Amino acid sequence: YTFPHLTIQEFVAALAQFLTVDPMNIKRLLSEAHNTTDGRFEVFLRFVAGLSSPRASWILEEFLGQFPHQTICRVIDWVKAEVKRRAGNTRSEAGKRSLLNTLHYLFESHNPALAQKALESV
């Protein structure tokens, strides 16, 4: 099946991460996607971060049921760890770009407490 626009495919792929029965591998999946250098997973990662926000996902949860709390926690922990890790590696252009993308995930999470905690640790 093909999607008329890649963004739809990326959203569905992100949503699938919240609907799977086994959320155990989400941190590994997020790290692998984030470590690709060509940027092809950036929109997917932003959708995953956005779906971890109760404010952003409540409408979908009305139709699909509540997202697994364990998955949401793992995504939030991953974003927090990535901000801390990427902030220490800004000497190169690639490091700066990676930090900027990670800050996009933080923004998409719509989680002020997470943003404050993550940025305080930097």
C-alpha angles and dihedrals in degrees: 000000000000127000122224090232131025092228090064090052091049092049092050090048091052092046090051089061089062095045099049118107095227112053093169097106099047096103091052091047092049093048093049092048092047093049094059109109100210096067096233093135099046097101091045090053092049090052091050090051091047093050089055088068116092089209092057100039104043094096092053091046090059088064103028103033128248117321114243110272090217091059092048091050092049092051092048092048090049093051091048093049092046093052090052093045097044094045090065092055107060102119095099130052090244090053092050091048091049092051091049091052090048090052087053088059089050090051093047091053089068088211112136093184091053091047092051094046093045094047093045089057091056 
